Amino acid sequence: MQRKFNKRNFLALSLAGTSVALGCAANKLAAQTTEDNVMTRAEYQLYLDLFNVNDPAFIEFYHPDVAFELGNRQMQGARTILEFYANVKKYIKEEVTCTEFVANSQTVAVEIPTRFECIADWEDSFWGIPLRQGQILEIVTFGFYKMRAGKFASIKTARYKVVKDWS
């Protein structure tokens, strides 16, 4: 089955600027599959758009039993990941972009520059140091997603370089 999602639809959703519209598009995309079951760059971008605006619909891209390795932290299950980010995003505005994207039916590999801006003081931050409002970190990360039934079943990330350390 061919996906009924195209660049024009994506741009229309982006211009609408509503997380509700993005969430509906994510639900529709998650329910559809291509003949070779390969995630497209546009679908991955929709995932990032949902994630960047902190729309909980981003978990529609996750298999319910997804395993996520984020540095030394390991999380199991889409709900666990959603709860982790709900806490992080009280303190951090995170903007993830994608500069490289490669996919096949089993794996998605990306290069994702990320900007973290501390929006509220965070004494016991995820990074293990106290953070103050206004501090910024910019990094480049590699992400590897194993796919199951068209969703992320395993996520592994590796920091490639720090562009700008917390300042």
C-alpha positions in Angstrom: 0.0 0.0 0.0 1.4 3.4 -0.9 1.3 6.1 1.8 -1.0 8.9 1.2 1.3 11.5 2.7 3.3 13.9 0.6 5.3 17.0 0.8 2.3 19.3 0.1 0.3 17.7 3.0 3.3 18.0 5.3 3.7 21.7 4.4 0.0 22.4 5.0 0.3 20.8 8.4 3.4 22.8 9.2 1.7 26.1 8.1 -1.3 25.2 10.3 1.1 25.2 13.2 -1.2 23.1 15.5 -0.1 20.1 17.4 -3.5 18.7 17.0 -3.1 18.6 13.2 0.4 17.1 13.6 -0.9 14.5 16.0 -3.7 13.5 13.6 -1.1 13.2 10.8 1.1 11.1 13.0 -1.8 8.7 13.8 -2.6 8.4 10.1 1.0 7.8 9.2 1.6 5.3 12.0 -1.4 3.2 10.7 -0.2 3.0 7.1 2.7 1.0 5.6 4.5 1.1 2.3 5.1 -2.1 0.3 8.7 -2.3 1.6 7.8 -0.8 5.0 10.5 1.9 4.9 10.1 5.1 6.9 10.4 8.1 4.7 12.4 11.3 5.4 9.1 13.2 5.6 7.7 10.8 8.2 10.8 11.2 10.3 10.5 14.9 10.0 6.9 14.8 11.2 8.2 12.8 14.2 10.8 15.5 14.9 8.2 18.2 14.6 5.9 16.6 17.1 8.9 16.0 19.4 10.2 19.5 19.1 6.8 21.1 20.1 6.4 18.6 22.9 3.3 17.1 21.5 2.8 13.7 23.2 1.6 12.3 19.8 5.3 11.7 19.1 5.0 8.4 20.9 2.8 7.2 18.1 6.0 6.5 16.3 7.2 4.2 19.1 6.4 0.5 19.4 4.8 0.0 22.8 7.8 -2.1 24.0 10.4 0.3 22.6 13.9 0.1 24.2 15.7 3.4 24.4 19.4 3.8 25.2 20.3 7.4 25.9 23.9 7.5 27.1 24.0 5.4 30.2 20.2 5.6 30.8 18.1 2.8 29.5 14.3 3.1 29.2 11.7 0.5 28.3 8.3 1.3 26.9 6.8 4.2 25.1 5.0 5.5 28.2 8.3 5.5 30.2 9.9 7.6 27.5 7.0 10.0 27.3 7.2 10.5 31.1 10.9 11.0 31.0 10.5 13.8 28.3 7.6 15.3 30.1 9.9 16.0 33.0 12.9 17.1 30.9 10.8 19.5 28.9 9.7 21.4 32.1 13.3 22.6 32.2 14.7 22.3 28.6 13.5 23.5 25.2 15.0 20.9 22.9 15.2 21.5 19.1 16.3 18.5 17.0 17.1 18.8 13.3 18.1 16.1 10.9 21.0 16.6 8.5 21.5 13.0 7.4 18.8 10.3 7.0 19.2 6.7 5.8 16.5 4.0 6.1 15.6 0.5 5.1 12.8 -1.8 6.2 14.7 -2.7 9.4 16.7 0.4 10.4 16.6 4.2 10.4 20.0 6.0 10.9 20.2 9.7 11.4 22.6 12.5 12.2 20.7 14.9 14.4 22.2 18.2 15.6 20.3 19.2 18.8 20.0 22.5 20.7 19.1 22.4 24.4 18.1 25.7 26.1 17.5 25.7 29.8 14.2 27.5 30.3 14.0 27.0 34.1 16.7 26.4 36.8 17.2 22.6 37.1 19.3 21.5 40.2 19.3 17.8 39.5 19.4 17.8 35.7 19.7 14.8 33.5 23.3 15.9 32.7 24.3 15.5 36.3 25.0 19.2 36.8 22.9 22.1 38.0 21.6 24.1 35.1 20.4 27.7 35.1 17.8 29.4 32.9 19.4 30.7 29.7 22.2 28.1 29.5 22.6 26.5 26.0 24.1 23.2 24.8 24.5 22.3 21.2 25.5 18.8 20.1 25.5 16.5 17.2 24.2 13.0 17.8 23.9 9.8 15.7 20.7 7.9 16.2 19.9 4.3 15.2 16.3 3.1 15.2 15.4 -0.6 14.7 11.9 -0.9 13.3 9.1 -3.3 14.1 5.7 -3.0 12.4 6.7 0.4 11.0 7.5 1.8 14.5 10.7 2.4 16.5 11.3 -0.8 18.5 14.8 0.1 19.6 16.6 3.5 19.8 20.3 3.9 20.4 22.0 7.3 20.4 25.7 8.3 20.4 26.9 11.8 20.9 29.3 12.6 18.1 30.5 16.1 19.2 29.7 19.0 21.4 29.4 22.2 19.3 28.7 24.5 22.2 28.9 23.3 25.8 26.6 24.6 28.5 27.2 28.3 28.8 
